[in-house]
Amino acid sequence: MHHFGAFTTFHAMKQFFPVLSLIALLAAACSPSEEADPSKPSTMRDPHSFAHADEVTVSHLNWTADIQFDNKVIAATATWTLERQSDSDSVIFDIRGLDIQSVVDETGVALPFSI
């Protein structure tokens, strides 16, 4: 009878082990991790971009567009809210293939720009 009790305990432990392992795995996955600080710009650099995200970051983009399917044209206005991260006095946007007609500040005053 002692042998039967040991077998039952072993069998119960064998069934309990996967459940215990799953609980341990879930507990590790749910533990708090180091969160990103949204006030700091990402240090990742896009190798396909000329933009300097470490100098100026985008906090908001409002984009309105008139899509002309027949002419294959998108006439759009993009309003960017930017946050300066350094002493930079300019911002670089990736504009390949775009026809930029004007750049203005928040009051509507035209700003100089180059492409």
N, C-alpha and C positions, 0 to 999 in steps of 0.2 A: 504494500500500500504506500510505503514511503517513496518508492520508485515512481508510482503513478502521480503522486503529488508533485514531484520534481519535474516530471514530463509536462504536467499541466502548467506549472509556473514558467517553464522554458517556452512552451507554446504561446502563453499569454504575452511573455516578453517579446517573442518574435513578432507578434501582431502589433504590439505597442511601439516597437522601435521605429517603424515607418511614420507613425503618427507623431512621435516625439521629434523625429528628424524634420518633419514638415513644420511643426510648431517652431523649432529653432530657426529654420530657414526663413519663415515669415517674420519672426521677431527681428532677425538681422536685417531683412529687407525694409522693415518699417521703422528702423531706428533713425533718429534724426541725422541728417548729413549736413555737411558744410554748404550753406546756401550762398548763391551768388549775390553780390552786392550790386543792386541796380544803379547805384550812383557812380559806379566805376565802369568805364567802357571795357568791352571785351578785349582781351589781348590777342585774340586770333586775328590773323591777317589774311585777307582774301588775295591769293596770288594773281587773280584775274582782274583786279581792280586797281585803279590809280588813286582812289579815294584814301584819305588819311583819317580813318575812324578814331584813331587815338587823339586827334586834334579837335574834331567836332563830331558830336553824336546827334542823331535824330531822336527827338522826343515825341514828335507827332508829324504825320503827313496827311494832308487833306487833298484828295485828287478828284477832280471832276473832268468828265470827258464827253465829247461829241464824236461818236463812232460813225464814220461814213464808209459803209461796206462797199458801195459801188465804186468809190474813188480809192479804196484801200488806204484811208487816212484816219488817224485818230487826232483830233484837235483837243488838247487837254490843258488844264491849268493845275499845277502842283503847288500847294502852299506848305512849306516846310517849317517846322518849329525846331530850331537847332540850339544845342547847348555847347558852348565853347569849353574845351577841356585843356587848352593850352593858350599861349599868347598869340596864336596864329591869327592873322588878319584876313584870311581867305578860306574858302571851302572848295573842295574838288568833288564834282559829281561825275559819275560814269554816264556819258550821254551818247555813246556810239549809236549812230543811225537816227538821232533826233535832230529836228530843226528847231533850235531855241530862238524865239523871236524877241523876248525881253526878260529882264530880271528886275524886280522891284522889291523895296523893303516893306515893312509892315504898314507904312503910311501911304504906300503907292508910289513913292519916289523912285524913279528909274536908277538902277545901279549899273556901274560899268561891269562888263563880263567879257571873257574871251573863251574861245573854243579851240 
